[in-house]
Amino acid sequence: MAIAIKSIPVLKNKAAANFTTKVTENSARRSTVDFSKQTSIASKILAKAKL
């Protein structure tokens, strides 16, 4: 027995416009995470382990 392939939903009109604006807003906020503290801790651990 084969499983039926479901169709992919398509956004139109207002829904598509809203989706596009939210994507651009979220992609702009996405790069605000700072991992410098975690990177320095990891490098100290590796230096101590002599790796």
PQR file of N, CA, C, O and H, with PARSE charges and radii, in Angstrom:
ATOM      1  N   MET A   1       0.836  -1.190   0.000 -0.4000 1.5000
ATOM      2  CA  MET A   1       0.000   0.000   0.000 -0.0000 2.0000
ATOM      3  C   MET A   1       0.874   1.244   0.000  0.5500 1.7000
ATOM      4  O   MET A   1       1.829   1.352   0.769 -0.5500 1.4000
ATOM      5  N   ALA A   2       0.543   2.144  -0.842 -0.4000 1.5000
ATOM      6  CA  ALA A   2       1.297   3.386  -0.942 -0.0000 2.0000
ATOM      7  C   ALA A   2       0.636   4.468  -0.095  0.5500 1.7000
ATOM      8  O   ALA A   2      -0.581   4.480   0.087 -0.5500 1.4000
ATOM      9  H   ALA A   2      -0.233   2.056  -1.467  0.4000 1.0000
ATOM     10  N   ILE A   3       1.452   5.360   0.409 -0.4000 1.5000
ATOM     11  CA  ILE A   3       0.948   6.497   1.175 -0.0000 2.0000
ATOM     12  C   ILE A   3       0.716   7.645   0.202  0.5500 1.7000
ATOM     13  O   ILE A   3       1.567   7.936  -0.638 -0.5500 1.4000
ATOM     14  H   ILE A   3       2.441   5.349   0.262  0.4000 1.0000
ATOM     15  N   ALA A   4      -0.420   8.284   0.314 -0.4000 1.5000
ATOM     16  CA  ALA A   4      -0.760   9.393  -0.577 -0.0000 2.0000
ATOM     17  C   ALA A   4       0.141  10.588  -0.303  0.5500 1.7000
ATOM     18  O   ALA A   4       0.417  10.912   0.852 -0.5500 1.4000
ATOM     19  H   ALA A   4      -1.112   8.047   0.997  0.4000 1.0000
ATOM     20  N   ILE A   5       0.596  11.240  -1.361 -0.4000 1.5000
ATOM     21  CA  ILE A   5       1.429  12.428  -1.237 -0.0000 2.0000
ATOM     22  C   ILE A   5       0.517  13.629  -1.044  0.5500 1.7000
ATOM     23  O   ILE A   5      -0.394  13.875  -1.834 -0.5500 1.4000
ATOM     24  H   ILE A   5       0.372  10.977  -2.299  0.4000 1.0000
ATOM     25  N   LYS A   6       0.786  14.372   0.029 -0.4000 1.5000
ATOM     26  CA  LYS A   6      -0.036  15.545   0.324 -0.0000 2.0000
ATOM     27  C   LYS A   6       0.429  16.732  -0.505  0.5500 1.7000
ATOM     28  O   LYS A   6       1.616  16.863  -0.802 -0.5500 1.4000
ATOM     29  H   LYS A   6       1.526  14.172   0.670  0.4000 1.0000
ATOM     30  N   SER A   7      -0.494  17.581  -0.871 -0.4000 1.5000
ATOM     31  CA  SER A   7      -0.149  18.764  -1.642 -0.0000 2.0000
ATOM     32  C   SER A   7       0.488  19.816  -0.733  0.5500 1.7000
ATOM     33  O   SER A   7       0.213  19.864   0.466 -0.5500 1.4000
ATOM     34  H   SER A   7      -1.459  17.475  -0.630  0.4000 1.0000
ATOM     35  N   ILE A   8       1.339  20.652  -1.318 -0.4000 1.5000
ATOM     36  CA  ILE A   8       2.020  21.708  -0.581 -0.0000 2.0000
ATOM     37  C   ILE A   8       1.120  22.937  -0.556  0.5500 1.7000
ATOM     38  O   ILE A   8       0.666  23.392  -1.606 -0.5500 1.4000
ATOM     39  H   ILE A   8       1.563  20.613  -2.292  0.4000 1.0000
ATOM     40  N   PRO A   9       0.854  23.485   0.645 -0.5600 1.5000
ATOM     41  CA  PRO A   9       0.005  24.679   0.711  0.2800 2.0000
ATOM     42  C   PRO A   9       0.723  25.895   0.113  0.5500 1.7000
ATOM     43  O   PRO A   9       1.935  26.044   0.266 -0.5500 1.4000
ATOM     44  N   VAL A  10      -0.023  26.746  -0.557 -0.4000 1.5000
ATOM     45  CA  VAL A  10       0.529  27.931  -1.204 -0.0000 2.0000
ATOM     46  C   VAL A  10      -0.129  29.160  -0.587  0.5500 1.7000
ATOM     47  O   VAL A  10      -1.352  29.235  -0.473 -0.5500 1.4000
ATOM     48  H   VAL A  10      -1.008  26.625  -0.681  0.4000 1.0000
ATOM     49  N   LEU A  11       0.707  30.126  -0.191 -0.4000 1.5000
ATOM     50  CA  LEU A  11       0.188  31.371   0.362 -0.0000 2.0000
ATOM     51  C   LEU A  11      -0.140  32.337  -0.765  0.5500 1.7000
ATOM     52  O   LEU A  11       0.609  32.453  -1.735 -0.5500 1.4000
ATOM     53  H   LEU A  11       1.701  30.065  -0.284  0.4000 1.0000
ATOM     54  N   LYS A  12      -1.262  33.028  -0.629 -0.4000 1.5000
ATOM     55  CA  LYS A  12      -1.686  33.977  -1.657 -0.0000 2.0000
ATOM     56  C   LYS A  12      -2.117  35.291  -1.005  0.5500 1.7000
ATOM     57  O   LYS A  12      -2.534  35.321   0.153 -0.5500 1.4000
ATOM     58  H   LYS A  12      -1.870  32.934   0.159  0.4000 1.0000
ATOM     59  N   ASN A  13      -2.008  36.351  -1.758 -0.4000 1.5000
ATOM     60  CA  ASN A  13      -2.486  37.693  -1.402 -0.0000 2.0000
ATOM     61  C   ASN A  13      -1.958  38.191  -0.068  0.5500 1.7000
ATOM     62  O   ASN A  13      -0.745  38.306   0.111 -0.5500 1.4000
ATOM     63  H   ASN A  13      -1.669  36.326  -2.698  0.4000 1.0000
ATOM     64  N   LYS A  14      -2.861  38.493   0.883 -0.4000 1.5000
ATOM     65  CA  LYS A  14      -2.468  39.065   2.166 -0.0000 2.0000
ATOM     66  C   LYS A  14      -1.594  38.116   2.979  0.5500 1.7000
ATOM     67  O   LYS A  14      -0.630  38.547   3.611 -0.5500 1.4000
ATOM     68  H   LYS A  14      -3.845  38.399   0.738  0.4000 1.0000
ATOM     69  N   ALA A  15      -1.923  36.842   2.965 -0.4000 1.5000
ATOM     70  CA  ALA A  15      -1.145  35.866   3.726 -0.0000 2.0000
ATOM     71  C   ALA A  15       0.295  35.818   3.234  0.5500 1.7000
ATOM     72  O   ALA A  15       1.218  35.721   4.042 -0.5500 1.4000
ATOM     73  H   ALA A  15      -2.706  36.491   2.452  0.4000 1.0000
ATOM     74  N   ALA A  16       0.500  35.885   1.932 -0.4000 1.5000
ATOM     75  CA  ALA A  16       1.843  35.873   1.361 -0.0000 2.0000
ATOM     76  C   ALA A  16       2.603  37.145   1.735  0.5500 1.7000
ATOM     77  O   ALA A  16       3.791  37.090   2.053 -0.5500 1.4000
ATOM     78  H   ALA A  16      -0.250  35.964   1.276  0.4000 1.0000
ATOM     79  N   ALA A  17       1.925  38.279   1.698 -0.4000 1.5000
ATOM     80  CA  ALA A  17       2.566  39.550   2.054 -0.0000 2.0000
ATOM     81  C   ALA A  17       2.959  39.564   3.528  0.5500 1.7000
ATOM     82  O   ALA A  17       4.062  39.980   3.881 -0.5500 1.4000
ATOM     83  H   ALA A  17       0.960  38.324   1.440  0.4000 1.0000
ATOM     84  N   ASN A  18       2.042  39.103   4.389 -0.4000 1.5000
ATOM     85  CA  ASN A  18       2.343  39.044   5.818 -0.0000 2.0000
ATOM     86  C   ASN A  18       3.512  38.103   6.093  0.5500 1.7000
ATOM     87  O   ASN A  18       4.379  38.415   6.910 -0.5500 1.4000
ATOM     88  H   ASN A  18       1.145  38.765   4.102  0.4000 1.0000
ATOM     89  N   PHE A  19       3.541  36.975   5.429 -0.4000 1.5000
ATOM     90  CA  PHE A  19       4.618  36.010   5.601 -0.0000 2.0000
ATOM     91  C   PHE A  19       5.956  36.616   5.183  0.5500 1.7000
ATOM     92  O   PHE A  19       6.960  36.443   5.873 -0.5500 1.4000
ATOM     93  H   PHE A  19       2.836  36.723   4.766  0.4000 1.0000
ATOM     94  N   THR A  20       5.970  37.312   4.076 -0.4000 1.5000
ATOM     95  CA  THR A  20       7.206  37.927   3.584 -0.0000 2.0000
ATOM     96  C   THR A  20       7.728  38.979   4.549  0.5500 1.7000
ATOM     97  O   THR A  20       8.931  39.041   4.806 -0.5500 1.4000
ATOM     98  H   THR A  20       5.154  37.452   3.515  0.4000 1.0000
ATOM     99  N   THR A  21       6.838  39.808   5.085 -0.4000 1.5000
ATOM    100  CA  THR A  21       7.284  40.839   6.029 -0.0000 2.0000
ATOM    101  C   THR A  21       7.809  40.214   7.318  0.5500 1.7000
ATOM    102  O   THR A  21       8.813  40.673   7.862 -0.5500 1.4000
ATOM    103  H   THR A  21       5.862  39.757   4.876  0.4000 1.0000
ATOM    104  N   LYS A  22       7.142  39.176   7.808 -0.4000 1.5000
ATOM    105  CA  LYS A  22       7.614  38.518   9.026 -0.0000 2.0000
ATOM    106  C   LYS A  22       8.956  37.834   8.819  0.5500 1.7000
ATOM    107  O   LYS A  22       9.799  37.828   9.716 -0.5500 1.4000
ATOM    108  H   LYS A  22       6.327  38.803   7.365  0.4000 1.0000
ATOM    109  N   VAL A  23       9.155  37.261   7.643 -0.4000 1.5000
ATOM    110  CA  VAL A  23      10.441  36.619   7.342 -0.0000 2.0000
ATOM    111  C   VAL A  23      11.561  37.649   7.351  0.5500 1.7000
ATOM    112  O   VAL A  23      12.625  37.398   7.917 -0.5500 1.4000
ATOM    113  H   VAL A  23       8.470  37.266   6.914  0.4000 1.0000
ATOM    114  N   THR A  24      11.338  38.802   6.735 -0.4000 1.5000
ATOM    115  CA  THR A  24      12.386  39.830   6.696 -0.0000 2.0000
ATOM    116  C   THR A  24      12.671  40.384   8.091  0.5500 1.7000
ATOM    117  O   THR A  24      13.827  40.641   8.427 -0.5500 1.4000
ATOM    118  H   THR A  24      10.473  39.006   6.276  0.4000 1.0000
ATOM    119  N   GLU A  25      11.634  40.572   8.902 -0.4000 1.5000
ATOM    120  CA  GLU A  25      11.832  41.064  10.265 -0.0000 2.0000
ATOM    121  C   GLU A  25      12.610  40.057  11.097  0.5500 1.7000
ATOM    122  O   GLU A  25      13.544  40.432  11.806 -0.5500 1.4000
ATOM    123  H   GLU A  25      10.695  40.364   8.629  0.4000 1.0000
ATOM    124  N   ASN A  26      12.240  38.788  11.021 -0.4000 1.5000
ATOM    125  CA  ASN A  26      12.897  37.763  11.818 -0.0000 2.0000
ATOM    126  C   ASN A  26      14.320  37.492  11.357  0.5500 1.7000
ATOM    127  O   ASN A  26      15.187  37.202  12.182 -0.5500 1.4000
ATOM    128  H   ASN A  26      11.481  38.483  10.446  0.4000 1.0000
ATOM    129  N   SER A  27      14.573  37.578  10.087 -0.4000 1.5000
ATOM    130  CA  SER A  27      15.936  37.356   9.604 -0.0000 2.0000
ATOM    131  C   SER A  27      16.856  38.496  10.038  0.5500 1.7000
ATOM    132  O   SER A  27      18.052  38.279  10.228 -0.5500 1.4000
ATOM    133  H   SER A  27      13.870  37.814   9.417  0.4000 1.0000
ATOM    134  N   ALA A  28      16.323  39.694  10.195 -0.4000 1.5000
ATOM    135  CA  ALA A  28      17.127  40.815  10.674 -0.0000 2.0000
ATOM    136  C   ALA A  28      17.470  40.641  12.157  0.5500 1.7000
ATOM    137  O   ALA A  28      18.559  41.028  12.579 -0.5500 1.4000
ATOM    138  H   ALA A  28      15.351  39.871  10.040  0.4000 1.0000
ATOM    139  N   ARG A  29      16.576  40.077  12.941 -0.4000 1.5000
ATOM    140  CA  ARG A  29      16.810  39.869  14.370 -0.0000 2.0000
ATOM    141  C   ARG A  29      17.638  38.631  14.658  0.5500 1.7000
ATOM    142  O   ARG A  29      18.202  38.500  15.744 -0.5500 1.4000
ATOM    143  H   ARG A  29      15.691  39.763  12.598  0.4000 1.0000
ATOM    144  N   ARG A  30      17.716  37.725  13.702 -0.4000 1.5000
ATOM    145  CA  ARG A  30      18.347  36.434  13.922 -0.0000 2.0000
ATOM    146  C   ARG A  30      19.822  36.539  14.292  0.5500 1.7000
ATOM    147  O   ARG A  30      20.307  35.731  15.085 -0.5500 1.4000
ATOM    148  H   ARG A  30      17.258  37.832  12.819  0.4000 1.0000
ATOM    149  N   SER A  31      20.537  37.493  13.751 -0.4000 1.5000
ATOM    150  CA  SER A  31      21.980  37.570  13.949 -0.0000 2.0000
ATOM    151  C   SER A  31      22.387  38.358  15.188  0.5500 1.7000
ATOM    152  O   SER A  31      23.546  38.763  15.291 -0.5500 1.4000
ATOM    153  H   SER A  31      20.143  38.149  13.107  0.4000 1.0000
ATOM    154  N   THR A  32      21.489  38.588  16.117 -0.4000 1.5000
ATOM    155  CA  THR A  32      21.816  39.383  17.296 -0.0000 2.0000
ATOM    156  C   THR A  32      22.335  38.546  18.459  0.5500 1.7000
ATOM    157  O   THR A  32      22.608  39.093  19.527 -0.5500 1.4000
ATOM    158  H   THR A  32      20.548  38.259  16.034  0.4000 1.0000
ATOM    159  N   VAL A  33      22.479  37.230  18.281 -0.4000 1.5000
ATOM    160  CA  VAL A  33      22.969  36.368  19.347 -0.0000 2.0000
ATOM    161  C   VAL A  33      24.487  36.455  19.394  0.5500 1.7000
ATOM    162  O   VAL A  33      25.154  36.335  18.366 -0.5500 1.4000
ATOM    163  H   VAL A  33      22.257  36.786  17.413  0.4000 1.0000
ATOM    164  N   ASP A  34      25.038  36.668  20.605 -0.4000 1.5000
ATOM    165  CA  ASP A  34      26.484  36.804  20.785 -0.0000 2.0000
ATOM    166  C   ASP A  34      27.019  35.570  21.505  0.5500 1.7000
ATOM    167  O   ASP A  34      26.656  35.307  22.651 -0.5500 1.4000
ATOM    168  H   ASP A  34      24.497  36.765  21.439  0.4000 1.0000
ATOM    169  N   PHE A  35      27.873  34.827  20.837 -0.4000 1.5000
ATOM    170  CA  PHE A  35      28.443  33.620  21.413 -0.0000 2.0000
ATOM    171  C   PHE A  35      29.890  33.810  21.842  0.5500 1.7000
ATOM    172  O   PHE A  35      30.602  32.821  22.016 -0.5500 1.4000
ATOM    173  H   PHE A  35      28.168  35.040  19.906  0.4000 1.0000
ATOM    174  N   SER A  36      30.346  35.032  22.019 -0.4000 1.5000
ATOM    175  CA  SER A  36      31.742  35.280  22.359 -0.0000 2.0000
ATOM    176  C   SER A  36      32.103  34.698  23.722  0.5500 1.7000
ATOM    177  O   SER A  36      33.208  34.185  23.896 -0.5500 1.4000
ATOM    178  H   SER A  36      29.767  35.835  21.878  0.4000 1.0000
ATOM    179  N   LYS A  37      31.197  34.766  24.687 -0.4000 1.5000
ATOM    180  CA  LYS A  37      31.469  34.223  26.015 -0.0000 2.0000
ATOM    181  C   LYS A  37      31.629  32.702  25.944  0.5500 1.7000
ATOM    182  O   LYS A  37      32.563  32.151  26.527 -0.5500 1.4000
ATOM    183  H   LYS A  37      30.299  35.182  24.546  0.4000 1.0000
ATOM    184  N   GLN A  38      30.731  32.026  25.236 -0.4000 1.5000
ATOM    185  CA  GLN A  38      30.815  30.578  25.105 -0.0000 2.0000
ATOM    186  C   GLN A  38      32.066  30.168  24.335  0.5500 1.7000
ATOM    187  O   GLN A  38      32.679  29.147  24.646 -0.5500 1.4000
ATOM    188  H   GLN A  38      29.973  32.473  24.762  0.4000 1.0000
ATOM    189  N   THR A  39      32.450  30.957  23.332 -0.4000 1.5000
ATOM    190  CA  THR A  39      33.644  30.649  22.548 -0.0000 2.0000
ATOM    191  C   THR A  39      34.901  30.769  23.394  0.5500 1.7000
ATOM    192  O   THR A  39      35.803  29.939  23.285 -0.5500 1.4000
ATOM    193  H   THR A  39      31.953  31.786  23.079  0.4000 1.0000
ATOM    194  N   SER A  40      34.969  31.792  24.235 -0.4000 1.5000
ATOM    195  CA  SER A  40      36.145  31.952  25.092 -0.0000 2.0000
ATOM    196  C   SER A  40      36.233  30.838  26.127  0.5500 1.7000
ATOM    197  O   SER A  40      37.326  30.358  26.426 -0.5500 1.4000
ATOM    198  H   SER A  40      34.235  32.466  24.325  0.4000 1.0000
ATOM    199  N   ILE A  41      35.100  30.423  26.676 -0.4000 1.5000
ATOM    200  CA  ILE A  41      35.093  29.313  27.638 -0.0000 2.0000
ATOM    201  C   ILE A  41      35.549  28.026  26.969  0.5500 1.7000
ATOM    202  O   ILE A  41      36.338  27.274  27.540 -0.5500 1.4000
ATOM    203  H   ILE A  41      34.212  30.813  26.433  0.4000 1.0000
ATOM    204  N   ALA A  42      35.059  27.771  25.765 -0.4000 1.5000
ATOM    205  CA  ALA A  42      35.442  26.560  25.041 -0.0000 2.0000
ATOM    206  C   ALA A  42      36.929  26.569  24.711  0.5500 1.7000
ATOM    207  O   ALA A  42      37.584  25.532  24.813 -0.5500 1.4000
ATOM    208  H   ALA A  42      34.417  28.382  25.302  0.4000 1.0000
ATOM    209  N   SER A  43      37.473  27.714  24.319 -0.4000 1.5000
ATOM    210  CA  SER A  43      38.901  27.780  23.988 -0.0000 2.0000
ATOM    211  C   SER A  43      39.763  27.576  25.234  0.5500 1.7000
ATOM    212  O   SER A  43      40.836  26.978  25.153 -0.5500 1.4000
ATOM    213  H   SER A  43      36.941  28.556  24.236  0.4000 1.0000
ATOM    214  N   LYS A  44      39.301  28.069  26.388 -0.4000 1.5000
ATOM    215  CA  LYS A  44      40.040  27.844  27.639 -0.0000 2.0000
ATOM    216  C   LYS A  44      40.048  26.361  28.004  0.5500 1.7000
ATOM    217  O   LYS A  44      41.068  25.831  28.444 -0.5500 1.4000
ATOM    218  H   LYS A  44      38.430  28.555  26.455  0.4000 1.0000
ATOM    219  N   ILE A  45      38.914  25.698  27.820 -0.4000 1.5000
ATOM    220  CA  ILE A  45      38.827  24.270  28.109 -0.0000 2.0000
ATOM    221  C   ILE A  45      39.762  23.487  27.187  0.5500 1.7000
ATOM    222  O   ILE A  45      40.463  22.579  27.635 -0.5500 1.4000
ATOM    223  H   ILE A  45      38.086  26.128  27.462  0.4000 1.0000
ATOM    224  N   LEU A  46      39.771  23.831  25.924 -0.4000 1.5000
ATOM    225  CA  LEU A  46      40.631  23.132  24.966 -0.0000 2.0000
ATOM    226  C   LEU A  46      42.117  23.406  25.244  0.5500 1.7000
ATOM    227  O   LEU A  46      42.954  22.518  25.084 -0.5500 1.4000
ATOM    228  H   LEU A  46      39.201  24.569  25.560  0.4000 1.0000
ATOM    229  N   ALA A  47      42.436  24.635  25.658 -0.4000 1.5000
ATOM    230  CA  ALA A  47      43.827  24.962  25.975 -0.0000 2.0000
ATOM    231  C   ALA A  47      44.284  24.173  27.208  0.5500 1.7000
ATOM    232  O   ALA A  47      45.416  23.694  27.258 -0.5500 1.4000
ATOM    233  H   ALA A  47      41.756  25.356  25.788  0.4000 1.0000
ATOM    234  N   LYS A  48      43.415  24.044  28.178 -0.4000 1.5000
ATOM    235  CA  LYS A  48      43.742  23.289  29.387 -0.0000 2.0000
ATOM    236  C   LYS A  48      43.927  21.810  29.072  0.5500 1.7000
ATOM    237  O   LYS A  48      44.773  21.148  29.673 -0.5500 1.4000
ATOM    238  H   LYS A  48      42.494  24.433  28.137  0.4000 1.0000
ATOM    239  N   ALA A  49      43.145  21.291  28.139 -0.4000 1.5000
ATOM    240  CA  ALA A  49      43.231  19.887  27.750 -0.0000 2.0000
ATOM    241  C   ALA A  49      44.363  19.672  26.736  0.5500 1.7000
ATOM    242  O   ALA A  49      44.669  18.535  26.375 -0.5500 1.4000
ATOM    243  H   ALA A  49      42.457  21.828  27.650  0.4000 1.0000
ATOM    244  N   LYS A  50      44.980  20.767  26.281 -0.4000 1.5000
ATOM    245  CA  LYS A  50      46.087  20.729  25.304 -0.0000 2.0000
ATOM    246  C   LYS A  50      45.652  20.071  24.007  0.5500 1.7000
ATOM    247  O   LYS A  50      46.339  19.198  23.477 -0.5500 1.4000
ATOM    248  H   LYS A  50      44.731  21.690  26.574  0.4000 1.0000
ATOM    249  N   LEU A  51      44.503  20.500  23.502 -0.4000 1.5000
ATOM    250  CA  LEU A  51      44.001  20.001  22.218 -0.0000 2.0000
ATOM    251  C   LEU A  51      44.149  21.042  21.142  0.5500 1.7000
ATOM    252  O   LEU A  51      43.780  20.799  19.993 -0.5500 1.4000
ATOM    253  H   LEU A  51      43.945  21.209  23.932  0.4000 1.0000
TER
END
